[in-house]
């Protein structure tokens, strides 16, 4: 029996050279030759391949588990299509991807930083968004459930074909990730409930605290959840220094809402503070509506004289700061360093719960809803929506941006097919000595 000698595979390394105009070859670095499909170093040489500037060395994968699709022969490749070379190019482009998708830098700023045109930056952003949409299913903004128990909800407006649409987002306070988003022509209670439900699906625990502005649909959505929850409201109009904490609790037949009026800096420093609280009860089953009009046989009541005062009616949600006007005054001690609050024993437990939930979020800070406000500003001004616009396309682009912002490590797995000029690499390699010599083309 004749034994066939098998060639022992060894690791193959090749040097990447830069050929300048004068013909001088400058070694850039050495890379290991690995299969672009399986990433294995079990490869061997496989002749040469014809290219525009001559012939280049070719390789073939010798890893038995590696399958080259439906082809019978193993994967054949050259240095520029090998696994390590693609990783080298990807690492070079990684910072550009992060600026485009994660940090939300403007196109002009990126073009100036990387010394490329703004049109190329816009085209790159569109291709990356397309790759993200194809790479991942964007229905879920978080790959794993987050630890958040508190979210901030905010809405802003966009303009599509001259029409106003609304962008609603919910951001987690602990993870700082966007957990719910919706683009809609309206911003009613149903739209906000969809965003809340999506945010809760992306959380490991039920949401216990919500912060928002004084938009009436948000207030109605939170109070109709049907479970104990704390709602911290900071109005964007005067008086800016006032905030209202609504604590909703339930019995078998009614909802008990405790409004707590405090100053926005109540959790900023250690001190004795003043607040107001007002409790209202609402039946869960509303009473039957009264018959319209006056009872039969009753006389028409005299009309009340109109007020001749020149005071204008105040706009906005009526009765939001009612706790400051009609509520009971109370005092409490707050220590944001120890996250502790001391209250009188005669106060309702809902007051203590609402203040404690607020202190967890805003210890050593003023009460604000800026967690979501900053991001809505970025989405509205930086993304730069171009091309045909529909509600669906805008939401896909926003979801792609937010998906990468929530999982920046996914940028490593994103691959786009696009040609770059040599100047992009020469302008963005760190070595200054290399930059002075690289005035030609890459040859690998």
C-alpha positions in Angstrom: 0.0 0.0 0.0 1.4 3.4 -1.1 1.1 6.2 1.4 0.3 9.6 -0.2 2.2 12.4 1.4 0.0 15.3 2.3 1.4 18.8 2.4 1.4 20.3 5.8 -0.4 23.6 6.0 1.4 26.5 7.6 0.2 30.0 8.3 0.7 32.3 5.3 1.7 36.0 5.8 1.9 38.6 3.1 3.1 42.1 3.1 1.0 45.0 1.8 3.0 47.5 -0.2 2.3 51.0 -1.3 3.7 51.9 -4.8 4.4 55.6 -5.2 4.7 57.4 -8.5 8.4 57.1 -8.6 8.2 53.3 -8.4 9.3 53.1 -4.8 7.6 50.3 -2.8 6.9 51.1 0.8 5.9 48.2 3.1 2.8 49.2 5.1 2.2 46.1 7.3 2.0 42.3 7.2 -1.3 40.5 7.5 -2.2 36.8 8.0 -4.0 35.2 5.0 -7.4 33.9 6.1 -10.5 32.7 4.3 -13.1 35.4 3.8 -15.9 33.0 4.4 -14.9 31.0 7.5 -12.0 33.1 8.8 -9.7 30.0 9.0 -6.0 30.2 8.5 -6.0 26.8 6.8 -5.2 28.2 3.3 -2.7 27.4 0.6 -1.5 29.2 -2.5 -3.5 28.7 -5.7 -1.5 30.3 -8.6 -2.1 33.8 -9.8 -4.9 35.9 -11.1 -4.9 38.6 -13.8 -5.4 42.2 -12.7 -5.3 45.6 -14.4 -1.7 46.3 -13.2 -0.4 42.8 -13.7 -0.9 39.5 -11.9 -1.5 38.9 -8.2 -1.1 35.8 -6.0 -4.2 33.8 -5.3 -5.2 31.5 -2.4 -7.7 28.7 -1.7 -9.4 27.6 1.5 -8.5 24.1 2.8 -10.8 24.1 5.8 -13.1 21.0 5.3 -16.2 22.5 7.2 -16.1 25.7 5.0 -18.7 25.6 2.3 -18.5 27.8 -0.7 -22.3 28.1 -1.3 -23.5 25.7 -4.0 -20.1 25.5 -5.6 -18.1 22.3 -5.6 -14.7 23.9 -5.2 -13.5 25.6 -2.0 -13.4 29.4 -1.7 -10.6 31.0 -3.9 -9.5 34.6 -3.2 -6.7 37.1 -3.3 -5.1 39.3 -0.6 -7.5 42.2 -1.1 -10.5 39.9 -0.6 -9.1 38.0 2.3 -10.6 38.1 5.8 -7.7 40.1 7.4 -7.6 42.7 4.7 -11.4 43.3 4.9 -11.0 43.7 8.7 -8.2 46.2 8.1 -10.4 48.3 5.8 -13.3 48.0 8.2 -11.2 49.2 11.1 -10.2 52.2 9.0 -13.8 53.0 8.2 -15.1 52.3 11.8 -14.5 55.8 13.0 -16.3 57.2 10.0 -19.3 54.9 10.6 -19.5 56.0 14.2 -19.6 59.6 13.2 -22.2 58.9 10.6 -24.6 56.8 12.6 -23.8 56.8 16.3 -22.7 60.3 17.2 -25.0 62.2 14.7 -22.3 64.6 13.4 -23.4 66.9 10.5 -22.4 66.0 7.0 -20.3 69.1 6.5 -18.4 68.4 9.7 -17.7 64.8 8.6 -16.6 65.9 5.1 -14.2 68.4 6.6 -12.8 65.9 9.1 -12.2 63.1 6.6 -11.4 65.3 3.6 -14.2 63.9 1.4 -17.2 65.6 -0.3 -20.5 66.1 1.4 -22.3 64.3 -1.4 -20.1 61.2 -0.6 -21.0 61.5 3.1 -24.7 61.6 2.3 -24.4 58.6 -0.1 -22.4 56.7 2.6 -25.1 57.4 5.2 -27.8 56.1 2.9 -25.9 52.9 2.1 -25.1 52.2 5.8 -28.8 52.7 6.7 -29.7 50.3 3.9 -27.1 47.8 5.1 -28.5 48.0 8.7 -32.1 47.5 7.4 -30.9 44.4 5.6 -28.6 43.2 8.4 -31.0 43.4 11.3 -34.8 43.3 11.9 -35.4 46.8 13.2 -38.7 46.1 14.9 -36.8 45.8 18.2 -34.5 48.7 19.2 -32.8 46.6 21.9 -31.3 43.2 21.3 -31.8 42.2 25.0 -34.2 43.5 27.6 -32.8 46.6 29.5 -32.8 47.2 33.2 -34.7 50.4 33.0 -37.7 51.1 35.3 -38.1 54.8 34.3 -38.4 56.4 30.9 -38.6 59.9 29.4 -41.2 60.6 26.7 -41.0 63.5 24.3 -42.3 64.5 20.9 -41.1 66.8 18.2 -42.3 67.6 14.6 -40.9 67.0 11.2 -42.0 68.3 7.8 -42.7 65.9 4.9 -43.8 67.3 1.6 -45.1 70.5 3.4 -47.1 68.5 6.0 -46.3 68.2 9.7 -45.7 64.8 11.2 -44.7 64.0 14.7 -41.8 62.0 16.1 -42.4 60.4 19.5 -39.5 58.7 21.4 -39.1 57.1 24.8 -35.6 56.9 26.4 -34.5 54.8 29.4 -32.9 56.7 32.3 -30.5 53.9 33.3 -29.4 52.6 29.9 -29.7 55.9 28.1 -31.1 54.0 25.1 -34.1 54.8 23.0 -36.6 52.0 23.9 -39.6 53.2 21.8 -40.2 55.3 18.7 -43.0 56.2 16.4 -43.5 58.6 13.5 -47.1 59.5 13.1 -49.3 62.3 11.6 -50.8 62.7 15.1 -49.6 62.7 18.7 -52.7 61.6 20.5 -53.1 59.2 23.4 -53.1 56.1 21.3 -49.8 57.1 19.6 -48.1 57.7 22.9 -49.4 54.4 24.3 -47.8 52.5 21.4 -44.5 54.1 22.2 -44.9 53.3 25.9 -45.8 49.7 25.1 -42.8 49.2 22.9 -40.5 50.7 25.5 -41.9 48.3 28.1 -41.4 45.4 25.8 -37.7 46.3 25.6 -37.4 46.5 29.4 -36.9 43.6 31.8 -39.2 45.1 34.5 -42.5 47.1 34.3 -42.0 50.8 33.9 -42.7 52.5 37.3 -41.8 56.2 36.5 -42.5 58.4 33.5 -41.2 61.9 32.9 -42.6 64.3 30.2 -43.6 67.8 29.4 -47.2 69.0 30.0 -48.7 67.7 26.8 -52.3 66.6 27.6 -52.2 63.4 25.6 -49.1 62.2 27.6 -50.9 63.0 30.9 -54.0 61.1 29.8 -52.0 58.1 28.6 -50.2 57.7 31.9 -53.3 58.0 34.1 -55.2 55.5 31.9 -52.6 52.7 32.3 -54.6 51.2 35.2 -51.7 50.5 37.5 -49.7 52.4 40.2 -47.2 54.7 38.5 -45.4 58.0 39.0 -45.5 60.8 36.4 -43.0 63.7 36.7 -44.1 66.7 34.6 -42.0 69.7 33.8 -43.8 72.4 31.8 -42.0 74.2 29.0 -43.7 77.5 29.8 -43.9 79.8 32.7 -43.5 79.2 35.6 -40.4 77.2 34.6 -39.3 76.7 38.2 -42.4 74.6 39.1 -42.8 70.9 38.6 -45.7 68.5 39.3 -45.4 64.9 40.4 -48.5 62.8 39.8 -48.8 59.6 41.7 -51.6 57.3 40.4 -52.9 54.5 42.6 -56.0 52.3 42.4 -58.6 50.6 44.4 -61.3 48.2 43.2 -63.6 51.1 42.1 -61.6 54.3 41.8 -58.3 55.9 40.8 -56.6 58.0 43.4 -54.4 60.7 42.0 -52.0 62.6 44.2 -50.6 65.8 42.7 -47.4 67.0 44.4 -46.2 70.5 43.6 -42.5 71.3 44.1 -39.7 73.5 42.8 -37.5 72.0 40.1 -34.4 72.3 42.2 -36.0 70.3 45.1 -33.5 67.4 44.6 -30.4 69.5 43.8 -29.0 70.0 47.3 -29.5 68.9 50.9 -32.1 71.2 52.5 -35.5 71.5 54.1 -38.0 72.0 51.3 -41.6 73.1 50.9 -44.3 71.3 48.8 -48.0 71.1 48.2 -50.2 68.0 47.7 -53.7 67.5 46.5 -55.6 64.2 46.2 -58.5 63.6 43.8 -60.6 60.4 43.3 -62.0 59.4 40.0 -64.4 56.4 39.5 -63.1 53.7 37.2 -66.6 53.3 35.8 -67.9 56.8 34.8 -71.5 57.7 35.8 -74.1 57.8 33.1 -74.2 61.1 31.2 -76.9 63.6 32.1 -79.7 64.4 29.6 -78.8 67.5 27.6 -81.0 70.6 28.1 -83.1 71.9 30.9 -85.8 69.6 32.6 -89.2 69.8 31.1 -91.3 72.5 32.7 -88.4 74.4 34.3 -87.9 78.0 33.5 -84.9 79.2 31.6 -82.2 80.5 33.9 -81.1 84.0 33.5 -77.9 84.5 31.6 -74.8 85.4 33.6 -73.3 88.8 32.7 -70.1 88.6 30.7 -67.0 89.6 32.4 -65.7 93.0 31.1 -62.2 92.5 32.4 -59.5 92.7 29.7 -57.5 89.7 31.0 -56.7 87.1 28.4 -57.4 83.5 29.2 -54.2 81.4 29.9 -53.4 78.8 27.4 -52.3 75.3 28.1 -53.5 72.4 30.3 -56.0 73.7 32.8 -55.4 72.9 36.4 -51.9 71.5 36.0 -50.6 73.6 38.9 -53.7 73.3 41.0 -51.8 71.7 43.8 -49.9 75.0 44.3 -53.2 76.9 44.6 -55.5 74.6 46.4 -53.3 71.9 47.9 -52.1 71.4 51.4 -48.7 72.8 52.3 -46.1 70.4 53.8 -42.4 70.4 54.6 -39.8 67.7 54.1 -36.1 67.2 54.3 -34.2 65.9 51.2 -30.6 64.5 51.1 -29.6 63.8 47.5 -26.3 62.4 48.6 -27.9 59.6 50.6 -31.0 59.4 48.3 -33.2 59.9 51.4 -36.3 61.9 52.2 -37.9 62.6 55.6 -41.6 63.4 55.8 -44.2 63.9 58.5 -46.1 60.8 59.6 -49.5 62.4 58.8 -48.8 62.7 55.1 -50.2 60.1 52.6 -47.9 57.3 51.5 -48.4 58.4 47.9 -46.5 61.6 48.6 -43.5 59.7 49.9 -43.6 57.3 47.0 -43.8 60.1 44.4 -40.9 62.1 45.9 -38.8 59.0 46.3 -39.2 58.0 42.7 -38.3 61.5 41.6 -35.2 61.6 43.8 -33.9 58.4 42.2 -33.9 60.1 38.8 -32.8 63.7 39.7 -30.5 63.4 42.7 -28.1 66.4 42.7 -29.9 67.7 39.5 -32.9 69.9 38.7 -36.1 68.2 37.5 -36.1 68.4 33.7 -37.2 66.3 30.7 -34.1 66.9 28.7 -33.1 63.2 28.4 -35.4 62.8 25.3 -35.4 66.5 24.3 -31.7 66.5 23.3 -32.1 63.4 21.1 -35.2 64.7 19.3 -33.2 67.8 18.4 -30.4 65.6 17.0 -32.9 63.5 15.0 -34.6 66.6 13.6 -31.6 68.6 12.7 -28.7 66.3 12.1 -30.0 63.3 10.2 -30.7 65.4 7.1 -33.6 63.6 5.5 -33.2 63.7 1.7 -34.9 62.0 -1.2 -38.5 60.7 -1.4 -40.1 61.0 2.0 -42.9 59.0 3.5 -43.8 58.2 7.1 -42.6 54.6 6.6 -39.2 55.6 5.1 -38.6 58.3 7.7 -39.3 55.8 10.5 -37.0 53.2 9.0 -34.2 55.7 8.8 -34.7 56.8 12.3 -34.9 53.2 13.6 -31.6 52.4 11.8 -29.9 55.4 13.4 -31.3 54.6 16.9 -30.4 50.9 16.5 -26.8 51.7 16.0 -26.9 54.3 18.7 -28.2 51.7 21.1 -25.8 49.0 20.0 -22.6 50.7 18.6 -20.8 47.4 18.6 -23.0 46.4 15.6 -21.0 48.8 13.4 -18.3 46.1 13.2 -20.7 43.7 11.5 -21.9 46.3 8.9 -20.5 45.8 5.4 -21.1 48.1 2.5 -19.8 47.8 -1.1 -18.3 51.1 -2.1 -15.1 52.2 -3.8 -12.9 54.7 -2.0 -10.1 56.8 -3.5 -6.6 56.3 -2.2 -6.7 59.8 -0.8 -9.3 58.7 1.8 -6.8 56.3 3.3 -3.8 58.6 2.9 -5.6 61.4 4.7 -6.8 59.2 7.6 -3.7 57.0 8.4 -2.2 58.0 11.7 1.5 57.9 10.7 2.7 61.4 9.5 5.8 59.9 7.9 3.7 57.6 5.8 1.5 60.4 4.7 4.4 62.3 3.2 5.3 59.2 1.0 1.8 58.0 0.0 1.2 60.0 -3.2 0.5 57.1 -5.5 -1.9 54.1 -5.6 -2.3 51.1 -3.4 -1.1 47.8 -4.9 -1.9 44.5 -3.2 
